[in-house]
């Protein structure tokens, strides 16, 4: 039997991750920023449910929960609830060994049975997990004892240790219940560095440090995630002393840099923005080639300079920020004349109103953006204006929520600084869990499947290069930019690792929150 030992590191190396969430406060008593140093108040987007097995978005999952593995400041996989693990190639089985004495926030033991329950919950299709595509290679899970879990795969999945960062759920609170509707999602119990003590819906989420956390008792006593969905409002609340820390827009970051009370960190991310075309909409179902053609009409650098104030990078690939990127692919550099040439080759002609038409149909569509994200709104407006200039009747529209089935297109955000399988297989594979736009490309499907099941790194690089090349032949998106994340905080907060490359939505800044201090 061949066995590959995959990691043995000390507990001192690790910490879970976290992101957007909120703090406490109501009409009678508003949350104020910390003056004592015992509480950190963070300006966050809103939540209605918290469950890492169901919902991907939001760093609060990793604040409240812990996985078998974690990522460190260099985005490498390190031990967490599991102290070590190995892979048996003969049986296609991963074996994880849990630490002794692990407990959930309610004091109940955390065992291998909870790991099994968590993974089976993700794979249960009735739960409609957003991350199911990451775990579909699992064939069987067994627990020979309380500290050992064996996970047999149907085939090799190189990214599997990355996906075991998923927060482990307490089976004793969820077994036999409808997970999607359970009140657990509003009263989550995990094994992360902080435990929830209060959730004032729409206002705040208050958490206290968990003394039995596997990585050691956190330094900061309380973390309050105050709900501040509007990015401009966060900057105002920072200056008013109502919150201690927030992710802010590039414009707000520039203003806050002039305030001596704050430290502003501009952090690189693997988080890109793009125009996502809905191929399930009758218009783009009929004209899917427009996604490729119109990619020449967007002046990405102008958007980086204007919307992001230079705090970002023009984008051309979903893997652009990682070692698997193929820099030689077609980048769709701004070329409006090329765009018009391709439109006309495709049978579109300029009509009397100045917009392209084909078979009596005008080339017209709407680009939607979430109203509470000013960066996406501004990008939608600029993209629509640039398309208008070449004869496309594009308009921008702000919405409180996105209509994936009915909208023409929207400004989307994805990105991962981890294994290249993450945020590619589940986003671009036909029928995958996060393929919201109904993009389907058999060549892409085959390449992504091969890449996740190939151990040789050189072969994987060739497969991901092929994947990127196939995308350029039939684009799913018009890539716009990678967005740097600006975090502003009071100068007495210590512990942030500025060089860490953050992920989707700027996730990852709190990876070592248990080590942070407030002076």
NORQUI-V946674 format. One record per backbone hydrogen bond with DSSP energy under -0.5 kcal/mol. CO is the residue of the C=O (numbers start at 1). NH is the residue of the N-H. Records with the same first field share a line. If there is no record, write none. Layout:
BEGIN
CO: NH, NH
END
This chain:
BEGIN
1: 3
2: 89, 90
3: 5
4: 87
7: 85
10: 13
11: 14
18: 508, 510
20: 60
22: 225, 226
29: 26
38: 222
39: 41
40: 42, 224
41: 244, 245
42: 44, 226
43: 247
44: 228
51: 54, 55
54: 130
58: 61
59: 62, 63
60: 64
61: 65
63: 194
64: 192
66: 168
67: 81
68: 80, 82
70: 78
72: 75
76: 72
78: 70
81: 99
82: 80
83: 9
84: 97
85: 6, 7
86: 95
87: 4, 89
88: 92, 93
92: 153
93: 88
94: 151
95: 86
96: 98, 149
97: 83, 84
99: 102
102: 110
104: 107
108: 104
109: 111
111: 114, 115
112: 116
113: 117
114: 118
115: 119
116: 120
117: 121
118: 122
119: 123
120: 124
123: 125
124: 127
125: 128
129: 132
131: 134
132: 135
135: 138
137: 154
140: 152
142: 150
145: 148
146: 112
147: 98
148: 145
149: 96
150: 142, 152
151: 94
152: 139, 140
157: 160
159: 162, 163
160: 164
162: 165
163: 166
164: 68, 69
169: 171
170: 173, 174
171: 174, 175
174: 177
177: 179
178: 181, 182
182: 185
183: 186, 187
184: 187
185: 50
189: 170
190: 105
193: 210
195: 208
198: 206
199: 201
200: 203, 204
203: 23, 227
204: 200
205: 225
206: 197, 198
207: 223
208: 195
209: 211
210: 213
213: 216
221: 209
222: 40
223: 207
224: 23, 42
225: 205
226: 44, 228
230: 234
231: 235
232: 236
233: 237
234: 238
235: 239
236: 240
237: 242, 243
238: 241
241: 33
244: 490
245: 43
246: 248, 488
248: 486
249: 253
250: 254
251: 255
252: 256
253: 257
255: 258
256: 259
258: 260
259: 262
261: 491
263: 265, 489
264: 266
265: 267, 487
267: 485
268: 502
270: 272
271: 483
272: 414
273: 480, 481
274: 276, 412
275: 277, 478
276: 410
277: 279
278: 281
281: 285
282: 286
283: 287
287: 290
288: 291
289: 292, 293
290: 294
292: 295
293: 296
294: 297
295: 298
296: 335
297: 299
298: 300
299: 303
300: 304
301: 305
302: 306
303: 307, 308
304: 310
308: 311
310: 312
311: 484
313: 482
317: 320
319: 322
322: 325
325: 327
326: 329
335: 339
336: 340
337: 341
338: 342
339: 343
340: 344
341: 345
342: 346
343: 348
344: 347
349: 357
351: 354
355: 351
356: 363
357: 349
358: 361
361: 358
362: 364
363: 393
365: 395
366: 368, 409
367: 397
368: 411
369: 399
370: 373
372: 231, 374
373: 377
374: 378
375: 379
376: 380
377: 381
378: 382
379: 383
380: 384
381: 385
382: 386
383: 387
384: 388
385: 389
386: 390
387: 390, 392
388: 391
391: 356, 393
392: 394
393: 365
395: 367
397: 369
399: 371
402: 404
403: 407
408: 278
409: 368
410: 276, 412
412: 274
414: 272
415: 504
419: 422
421: 424, 425, 426
424: 427, 428, 429
425: 429
426: 434
429: 432
432: 435
434: 436
435: 438
437: 279
441: 445
442: 446
443: 447
444: 448
445: 449
446: 450
447: 451
448: 452
449: 453
450: 453
451: 454
452: 158
453: 455
456: 460
457: 461
458: 462
459: 463
460: 464
461: 465
462: 466
463: 467
464: 468
465: 469
466: 470
467: 471
468: 472
469: 473
470: 473, 474
471: 474
476: 277
477: 479
478: 275
480: 315
481: 273
482: 313, 484
484: 486
485: 267, 487
486: 248, 488
487: 265
488: 246
489: 263
490: 493
492: 494, 519
494: 517
496: 498
497: 500
500: 502
502: 270
503: 506
504: 507
506: 509
507: 503
508: 511
510: 513
512: 515
513: 516
514: 219
517: 494
END
